[in-house]
Amino acid sequence: NKTDWDIDCVEIDENLQHILRGKGYRVIHNDFLTLNTFKKYDLIVMNPPFSNGDKHLLKAIEMQRKGGQIVCLLNAETIDNPYTNSRKDLIQKLEQYEAQVEFIDDAFLDAERKTPVRIALVRIDIRQIEEESIILDNLRQEEQYEAEQAATDSYRQVIDADFVRGIVEQYNFEVKAGLKLIAEWRALKPLMLGSFTDGYDKDSILQLRLKHEERYSRDTGLENKYIEEVRMKYWRALFSSKQFMGIFTSNLQSEYYNKVNELRDYDFSLYNIYTIRIQLSHEMVKAIEQTILDLFEEFSHKHYYAESSSNIHYYNGWKTNKCWKVNNRVIIPLQGFNEYSGRFEPMGYKIGAKILDIEKVFNYLDGGKTDEWDSRGTLERAVAIDQSKNIELKYFTVTFYKKGTCHIKFLDEELLHKFNLFGSQRKGWLPPSYGKAKYADMDREEQKIIDEFEGKKSYDKVMQNKDYYLVDTTQLLQLTAGGI
């Protein structure tokens, strides 16, 4: 039963990747030769490409050099004819580790793709290496200790400035440091037994344990548990970072932050980060569209009080007369003042997040045409000078009133029109011919809807610049994929 095992899969063929995932297996990487992991495996079972099977098996031997088993299928030619340096190196390694090699003739005659090929089934059992204590060695050689400290300091200075590469390098360094500590502890255990009496108390006086040991129902070894905890820390940091998740609204960020626990079994590597980023991009398209529509709804009929009646303009749409578009001035319920002190405090979690979420919705539609604007900093400066009215942000100004309302005035009429177009088209309020047919080619009913929605002049402008005004799924996908 595979649920009783901690199995990781590496497969370069995308079709086979889908099959493995469909069967519930974990695919952690594509190319075994570029796999970079600190995880310790008890057994590596592999069927590498015959063309470079020697390099794959050498990589597996390197991964298991401190102890572990390997079972590998090779083309017999790889062993029978060691004419390359890598094959010669492999033969030397097989002899060194006393590998068992079984040659099988016509091995794949019963396979789906029948091949009369002679193969070699290689079994290697590398004994566990007893760790030596670097700490004890350093106590004897103080100069070596100081050199290692200097190496650590220099590492901190050369971490890649690029955000993703830099954080991956930092993760690698932290895992290496922790694994060194665990190795040192294991090496020192014989000196710290609980009793001098044989068989009485073999536990070490000094214990090394994880902070959240209770999270683990299966015993995968202290090293692997430590790696999983470090992975979790870095995945959380990545999913909390502005560089990785900054383009998403707070509700979308929260939705995906809750999925971080699923990533404890995946190395914090460039491959996995970009794989997840692409996956997010595809999944987020519908979520982004829904976020824009939710704001379109919120600005319209969601708030039932007298002041908000001016938020929208009603018009007769396609097959319905219950249509609206958002005006350039909108009033929403948002308390920017402290209920107890009366002080102007618009940067509370819900208040500031709401304003920035509205801005992000228009970021999606703007497509990077508007210059960057530090809206958070602008709100903080407004607090410092007690300015609660006409605070200019990236796409709109905001004015807060103590009665608990926020007045929003849009600065870009064309972007607001694009917002209204997006909402109206997704709701089916505009004719199917919108953006496809010229005004003169529309029938009278279609022209009437155009007249009520925006007028002929505005529609002609849309037709002349359809790439800007008419948003499609591909544009949103390109935007989300470009977040890093």
Rosetta blueprint (number, residue, H / E / L):
1 N L
2 K H
3 T H
4 D H
5 W L
6 D L
7 I L
8 D E
9 C E
10 V E
11 E L
12 I L
13 D L
14 E H
15 N H
16 L H
17 Q H
18 H H
19 I H
20 L H
21 R H
22 G H
23 K L
24 G L
25 Y L
26 R E
27 V E
28 I E
29 H E
30 N L
31 D L
32 F H
33 L H
34 T H
35 L L
36 N L
37 T L
38 F L
39 K L
40 K L
41 Y L
42 D L
43 L E
44 I E
45 V E
46 M E
47 N L
48 P L
49 P L
50 F H
51 S H
52 N H
53 G H
54 D H
55 K H
56 H H
57 L H
58 L H
59 K H
60 A H
61 I H
62 E H
63 M H
64 Q L
65 R L
66 K L
67 G L
68 G E
69 Q E
70 I E
71 V E
72 C E
73 L E
74 L E
75 N E
76 A H
77 E H
78 T H
79 I H
80 D H
81 N L
82 P L
83 Y L
84 T L
85 N H
86 S H
87 R H
88 K H
89 D H
90 L H
91 I H
92 Q H
93 K H
94 L H
95 E H
96 Q H
97 Y L
98 E L
99 A L
100 Q E
101 V E
102 E E
103 F E
104 I E
105 D L
106 D L
107 A L
108 F E
109 L L
110 D L
111 A L
112 E L
113 R L
114 K L
115 T E
116 P L
117 V L
118 R L
119 I E
120 A E
121 L E
122 V E
123 R E
124 I E
125 D E
126 I E
127 R L
128 Q L
129 I L
130 E L
131 E L
132 E L
133 S L
134 I H
135 I H
136 L H
137 D H
138 N H
139 L H
140 R H
141 Q L
142 E H
143 E H
144 Q H
145 Y H
146 E H
147 A H
148 E H
149 Q H
150 A H
151 A H
152 T H
153 D H
154 S H
155 Y H
156 R H
157 Q H
158 V H
159 I L
160 D L
161 A L
162 D L
163 F H
164 V H
165 R H
166 G H
167 I H
168 V H
169 E H
170 Q H
171 Y H
172 N H
173 F H
174 E H
175 V H
176 K H
177 A H
178 G H
179 L H
180 K H
181 L H
182 I H
183 A H
184 E H
185 W H
186 R H
187 A H
188 L H
189 K H
190 P H
191 L H
192 M H
193 L E
194 G L
195 S L
196 F L
197 T L
198 D L
199 G L
200 Y L
201 D L
202 K L
203 D L
204 S E
205 I L
206 L L
207 Q L
208 L L
209 R L
210 L L
211 K L
212 H L
213 E H
214 E H
215 R H
216 Y L
217 S L
218 R L
219 D L
220 T L
221 G L
222 L H
223 E H
224 N H
225 K H
226 Y H
227 I H
228 E H
229 E H
230 V H
231 R H
232 M H
233 K H
234 Y H
235 W H
236 R H
237 A H
238 L H
239 F H
240 S H
241 S L
242 K H
243 Q H
244 F H
245 M H
246 G L
247 I L
248 F L
249 T L
250 S H
251 N H
252 L H
253 Q H
254 S H
255 E H
256 Y H
257 Y H
258 N L
259 K L
260 V H
261 N H
262 E H
263 L H
264 R H
265 D H
266 Y L
267 D L
268 F L
269 S L
270 L H
271 Y H
272 N H
273 I H
274 Y H
275 T H
276 I H
277 R H
278 I H
279 Q H
280 L H
281 S H
282 H H
283 E H
284 M H
285 V H
286 K H
287 A H
288 I H
289 E H
290 Q H
291 T H
292 I H
293 L H
294 D H
295 L H
296 F H
297 E H
298 E H
299 F L
300 S L
301 H L
302 K L
303 H L
304 Y L
305 Y L
306 A H
307 E H
308 S H
309 S H
310 S H
311 N L
312 I E
313 H E
314 Y E
315 Y E
316 N E
317 G E
318 W L
319 K L
320 T E
321 N E
322 K E
323 C E
324 W E
325 K E
326 V E
327 N L
328 N L
329 R E
330 V E
331 I E
332 I E
333 P E
334 L L
335 Q L
336 G L
337 F E
338 N L
339 E L
340 Y L
341 S L
342 G L
343 R L
344 F E
345 E L
346 P L
347 M L
348 G L
349 Y H
350 K H
351 I H
352 G H
353 A H
354 K H
355 I H
356 L H
357 D H
358 I H
359 E H
360 K H
361 V H
362 F H
363 N H
364 Y H
365 L H
366 D H
367 G L
368 G L
369 K L
370 T L
371 D L
372 E L
373 W L
374 D L
375 S H
376 R H
377 G H
378 T H
379 L H
380 E H
381 R H
382 A H
383 V H
384 A H
385 I L
386 D L
387 Q L
388 S L
389 K L
390 N L
391 I E
392 E E
393 L L
394 K L
395 Y L
396 F E
397 T E
398 V E
399 T E
400 F E
401 Y E
402 K L
403 K L
404 G L
405 T E
406 C E
407 H E
408 I E
409 K E
410 F E
411 L L
412 D L
413 E H
414 E H
415 L H
416 L H
417 H H
418 K H
419 F H
420 N H
421 L H
422 F H
423 G H
424 S H
425 Q H
426 R H
427 K L
428 G L
429 W L
430 L L
431 P L
432 P L
433 S L
434 Y L
435 G L
436 K L
437 A L
438 K L
439 Y H
440 A H
441 D H
442 M L
443 D L
444 R H
445 E H
446 E H
447 Q H
448 K H
449 I H
450 I H
451 D H
452 E H
453 F H
454 E L
455 G L
456 K H
457 K H
458 S H
459 Y H
460 D H
461 K H
462 V H
463 M H
464 Q H
465 N L
466 K H
467 D H
468 Y H
469 Y H
470 L L
471 V L
472 D L
473 T H
474 T H
475 Q H
476 L H
477 L H
478 Q H
479 L H
480 T H
481 A H
482 G L
483 G L
484 I L
